[in-house]
Amino acid sequence: MFEPLKAFAEGWRFHVRGIRFGFSHRSFLILSVLPFLFTLALYIFAFYMFILHADDMLRMIWHVEAGGSSTLLGWLYWTYIHVVKFLLYLIFLVVMFYTFIVFSNVLSSPIYDYISTKYEKMYHRTASPEQAASHRKGVLTVMKEEVKKALLMLVIPLPLFLIPVVGPVLSFIVAAIFIAWDYTDFSLSRDSPLLKDRMKAVWRYKFILLGFGCPLLIPFLGLTIMPFAIIGSTKLYYDRIKEPSNIVSEPGDSGAV
């Protein structure tokens, strides 16, 4: 009963470990910050454009001229403008944040793949030269695989959000697991090229992935820890998903948070 909760809490802690590792290894930190800055710029621009046109979108659906309608209709229209506008902002913020993380990971996938490969070379004993060569992927190959994964991540969680009552909760849980998988998959895909094998690993480690993915879906917290997510997820893979016997201990890292 307590194992899922323990795994969930451990997933959260890998963000802390990723932050610590990033600040003690500046080359990793610089590489991981670049995609974050790009995503932040897109996020701000998209939200600014939405704010500019949100009222126009509401008026396209329903518009009542001031003074040209009954008091009751006027109150209904006021409620529509303010309540629906709030819900529209909330839904747009949630959906936009999730889709922009997915979109950013597609564009940043060559950098993220390089970070996970660099970490593997530093702390993974068993990678022979032949294996290392076979693990090298071209930029287009990495991005192509990330696009396939991104489509899966968009097709499943977003429609779940529309289910009444339980939909938002289910959508959040699935999206959190998918986001965590998206980051860890840069390492996982080198050991398990087949999608079905990777999905089995996702199911097996779903609780720790859920714990890792949840903070990333909290809008402002997610933006803060996003530069370190690829580092934390890579450590999560090699410390918990991959066989521990193949891992070289990092200096000063006992695994405690």
N, C-alpha and C positions, 0 to 999 in steps of 0.2 A: 504493500500500500504506500509506503514511504519512498520507495525507489523512484517512482515518477517525479515526486516533489524534489527529491535530492538531485535528480538529473536536471530538472528544470532550473533549480537554483544554480547548479554548476554551469549551465549554459550562460546565465547572466554573468557569472564571475569571469568567463573568458573574455568579456569586453575589458574588464579591469586588467587582465593579463596582457591583452593586446595593447592597451594604452601604455602600460609599463614597458613592454618590449619596444614599442615605437619610440618612446623618448630615450631609451638606452641604445637604440640602433637608428641613428638619424637618416641613414640611406634608405631604410625601409619607410620611415616617416615621410620623407620628401616625396617618394613615389606614390604613397597612398593619399597624400594631401591633394595632389593635382586633380584627380577625378572628383574629389569633394568640392573643390573650388568651382569646377565646371558645372557640377550639379546644382550648387548653390546659386550660381548665376542664372541658370535655366529656371530654377524654382522661383526666384524673385521676379524674373521677367514674366513668367506665365501667370503668377498670382496678380501681378500688377495689371496685366492685360485683362484678366478676369474681373478685377475690381472696376476697371473702366467700362466694361460692357455688361456687367451683371444686371443693372437696372434696365438696360435696353432689352435684354433677353426676357425679363419678367414682363415688360410692357408688350412685348410681342405676343405673349400668351394671353394677357388680360390687361386692358387699360380702360380706366374710367376718367372722364374729364371732370376736373374740380368744379363744383357748383352745378353740374348738369345732371345730377342723379339724387336719389332719395338719401336720407340720413342713414338708413339701414345698409343700403348698397355702399355708401361711403365708408362705413365702419368695416364692412366685409372686405372692401378693397384695401383699407389700411392694414387690416390683419393679414391679408394675402401678401402685401408688399413686405411687411416686417417679419412675419413668421416664416413664410416660404423663402424669403431672402436669407434668413439665418440658416435654415435647413440646407439651402443651396450652397451657401458658403461652407458649411460643415462637410457635406458630401463631397464637394469639389476639393476641399483641402485634403480629405482622407484619400480619395481616389488619385488625386494628382501626386500626393506624396509617394504612394505605393508605385504608381506607374513611372514616376521619375527615378525611383531607386532602380527599378528594372531597366529603364532606358539608359541610365548612367552606367549600370553594370555591363550592358552591351557595348557601349562606346569605350568603357575602361577595361574591357576584358583582356586586351593584350598586356596592359600594365599589371593587372591583377594576376594573370598567369605567370608573368615574370617574377612577381613578388613571391608567389607560392613555390615556384621552381628554385628561386634563390634560397628560400628558407630550407627547402628539401636538401639542397647541396650542402648547406651548413650543418644540418642536424639529423640527416637521414643516412644511416650507415650503408644500407644495402644497395644503393643505386650504383650499379656498375656503369662503365663508360658506354657499353652497348645500350643499356636501359636509358641512360641519360639522352643518348642520341635519338632513341625511339620516342622519347617524351617531348622532343622539340616540335613545336607546331608553328605554322605560319600565322601571321596576323589575321588573314582572311579566314583561315580554318577555325581559329579560336572564336572570332566574331560570329561565324556561321553557326557554330554549336551554341553560342550564347543566345542567338536570335531564336533558335528552335526552343530552347529552354524558356526564354522570355514569353513566347507565345503560349506555352503551357501554363506559365505562371499568371498570365492575364486571363486566359480562357476559363480557368476554374474558380479562383477566389472572387473575382468581380461579380459574376452572376449570382454567386451565393449571397452576396451583400443585399440583393433585392428580395430575398425570402423574408416574409414578415416574421417579426419577433426573434427567431433564432438565427436568422440569416447573418446579421452583422457579427455575431459571436463566432459562428462557423467560419465566416469569411476571414475574420481576424486570425483565428487559429491556423487555418490553412495557409494564409498569406505569410504568417510568421515562420512557419516551417519551410515554406518555399524560399523565402528570403534568405534564411540561414543556409539552406541547401545551395542556393545560388552562389553564395560566397565560398562554402566548403568544397563545392564541386570542381573548383580549379585544381585542387589537390586530388580529390576523389577520382576524377575522370582519368587521371594518369594511371591509377592502379586498376580502375574498373571502366574500361572504354565503353562497354555496353550499357545503354540506358536502363535496361531492366535490372541489372546488377546494382546500379547506383540507386535506383528506386527502392530496392530491398534494404540497402544500407540506410536510406532516409527513414524508412518505416521502423527499422530496428532501433535507430537512435532518435526517434521522433521527439521525445521529451526534452532531451538536451538541446536539440535543434530549435524546439519551440521556445525554450528559455533564452537561447541566443537571439532568436529572431524578434521576440516581443519588444525589446527596447528600441529596435530599429524602426518599428512602426509607430512609435510615439513621436509625433512630428518634430518638436523642437529638441527633444532628447536624442532622437534618431539622427538629426543633422549634426549634433555635437559629437556623437561617437562614430559617425560614419567613416571619418578618415582612418579609423583604427580597425574597422570591421573586417577587412581582408586579412589583417595581421592576426586578430583574435580568432577568426574562423580557421585560418591555416594552423594555428596552434591547437585549436580544438580537434582538427582532423588528426594531426600527428600524435597528440597526447591521449585521445580517447577513442577514435574510430580505427586508426591504423594500429597494427600490433605494437605494443610498447617496447618489445625487445629490439625493434629496429630503430629506436630513437636514441640519438645522442643527447645527453642532458645539456641544457644550456647553463653556462656559468652563472651561478647565483640564483638559478630558478629551481626551487624545490617543489614547485607545483602549488604552493600555498598562495592564497591571495591576501 
